[in-house]
Amino acid sequence: MILPGLVSVAFYRRPPRTWQIVLGLFFTIVVSALLGYWQDYGTSRVWENTVIASVGGVILYVAILIYLLYRYFPRRVRS
């Protein structure tokens, strides 16, 4: 779910393109929301869990993206 924007960073060592980041973020939000909705379907807390799962997915996506950018790019490119 978070692969489109991260694959090029991890394996090709070039910055991901904007569309890869946006597509990965979109799929992360959609899949996280579906998992949060499905987890408590039929209860009163279903929308609360959907929002929490979406926010958690976005935080995880951004954290992994920042880590991979820091880890795989040479120091001369980072400055």
Secondary structure as GFF3:
##gff-version 3
##sequence-region A 1 79
A	DSSP	alpha_helix	3	7	.	.	.	ID=ss1
A	DSSP	pi_helix	8	12	.	.	.	ID=ss2
A	DSSP	alpha_helix	18	39	.	.	.	ID=ss3
A	DSSP	alpha_helix	46	72	.	.	.	ID=ss4
A	DSSP	alpha_helix	75	78	.	.	.	ID=ss5
###
